[in-house]
Amino acid sequence: MARMTAAQAAVEILKREGITHVFGLPGAAINPFYAAMRGDGSLTHILARHVEGASHMAEGYTRARPGNIGVCVGTSGPAGTDMITGLYSAAADSIPILCITGQAPVAKLHKEDFQAVDIASVAGPLTKMAMTVLEAAQVPGALQQAFHLMRSGRPGPVLIDLPIDVQMTEIEFDPDTYTPLPVYRPAATREQIDKAIELLQAAERPLLVAGGGVINADASDLLVEFAELTGVPVVPTLMGWGSIPDDHPLMAGMVGLQTSQRYGNATMLASDFVLGIGNRWANRHTGGLDTYTRGRTFVHVDIEPTQIGRVFAPDRGIVSDAGAALELFVRAARELKEAGTLKDRSAWADDCRERKRTMLRRTHFDQVPVKPQRVYEEMNKAFGRDTRYVSTIGLSQIQAAQMLHVYRPRHWINAGQAGPLGWTLPAALGVATAEPDATVVALSGDYDFQFLIEELAVGAQFKIPYLHVVVNNAYLGLIRQAQRGFDMDFCVQLSFDNINAPEVGGYGVDHVKVAEGLGCKALRVFEPDGIQPALEKAKKLMAEHRVPVVVEIILERVTNVAMGTELDNVTEFEELATDAEHAPTALLTPLTTPTTSG
């Protein structure tokens, strides 16, 4: 048997589990692991400026491509606690990342040693496994189990905590005999699928709700095939956006209180049957459950058994990986089509398309300062079908989901449930690392951008180009809008007169100078007609310098974005589109399309 340190064994296992990139920061308690990485030389390490940033880079890396698992590494104590937000956002969205932390020597774990914290207990509620490995010989098994758990069932993160003496202890380990454990994913039965299809066949106005589980399962093609076979329109959730192209005739719009279209909500309210696949029935999708469920029959398919009935009891629940279920749904639909017994859904689909054609929000405004709707209109013009958007939270993210277009899975990358400010920038670096030839476009409000702005230096140092659109209203805009219900505008102002940058006109932080100081390129836009030229110039700067490029757009201070409390009670604060010139980049599908159902 080969002898090596436990840290060397850990590096060997990472390689055999398919890991090629690691995001992190070295420190005294994790230096043996870094020494093993250095000695091996085959893992690419991206040095973050903050350990929370490293955890979000790992998330972006995982979310960018099927099969990826992002790895972040830090030392003992605050490195682990800094990772907690990344573990939370990964767990909330069913994203596998592996966090590896250093730790004080085993004998000092209960002696309040410097930077010794029980990180396994801290991280436990937010992970599928959090383990401080006390015996060096357990390191291979702990990592093997970590990868097995991350990939099995509902995916999620794991934390492995390695005391420094455990890392340095020699163990017997033969890398050539190491094999990843089989992945477990529950699968639907044909009987379950047939009973769900019976409910679908009995409905007059059915919808498919496609959640992030469809994308996690890499099953978007199956989803589209099933929709086309049955002629049933599709409503993607925010995490499922891209599972069906926005311009597909059966894409019926997103539903919800915020990240939704008017026509999506109207179509949901007109439906009588909903088949949810890989979705959580998140509250910002459903709104009030009485409104959401009234008059509708539900089937819920999810990989996690405890998700069935968590929010409301469906008429039928199926515990299954989304891909496994969709394979059977497609097979059953084909059989019905061949038998000529599939119900014709063309009239219902035409109704959905008519709503999509007529219930549009206006995007074209010429005001100065810029209205944010115009930004998304110009982004639609500037970026093509292959663009990968990255965003997290705020009015910018909400309105982007209302007005941008996404055409492929994993081209809208979003921290959906946790929504941590600062997530966008490091996540975009992770996406761009995973997909170095892709066009990666991040979108932030000014506050999200400022949270982890130092990570721009990572993109400059490691030549990770991406384009970051920053919409700056010098406000905590989403919180300000929420404060309207309390009749206040309190502690949400970010504006101030910057004595070093009068050119920003009282908007406070000079993001252009900060970005340039961190080694990146940056442009500032004050007028709507300047947005398109700036985006085009940014593309050229990215290609030339291979660094992140920031395009800051100075917005009007106050914009209230469409949102509400119920699907039938969303407040529209702006005038709606009444002709084509009001929404020139809206995607309109033909009212009639070839019939795809029997």
Secondary structure, DSSP 4 states (H G I P E B T S, - for coil): --EEEHHHHHHHHHHHTT--EEEE---GGGHHHHHHHHHH--SEEEE-SSHHHHHHHHHHHHHHSTT--EEEEE-STHHHHHHHHHHHHHHHTT--EEEEEEE--GGGTTTT-TT---HHHHHGGGSSEEEE--SGGGHHHHHHHHHHHHHSSS---EEEEEEHHHHHSEEE--GGG--PPPP------HHHHHHHHHHHHH-SSEEEEE-HHHHHTT-HHHHHHHHHHHT--EEE-TTTTTSS-TTSTTB----SSSS--HHHHHHHHH-SEEEEES----HHHH-SHHHHHTT-EEEEEESSGGGTTSSS--SEEEE--HHHHHHHHHHHHHHHHHHT-SPP-HHHHHHHHHHHHH--B------SSBPHHHHHHHHHHHS-TT-EEEE-SSHHHHHHHHH----STTSEEE-TTT--TT-HHHHHHHHHHH-TTS-EEEEEEHHHHHHTGGGHHHHHHTT---EEEEEE-SB-HHHHHHGGGGT---S-B--B--TT-GGGTTB-S-HHHHHHHTT-EEEEE-SGGGHHHHHHHHHHHHHHH-S-EEEEEEBPS--PPPEESSTT-EE--SPBP-SGGGSTT-----S-------
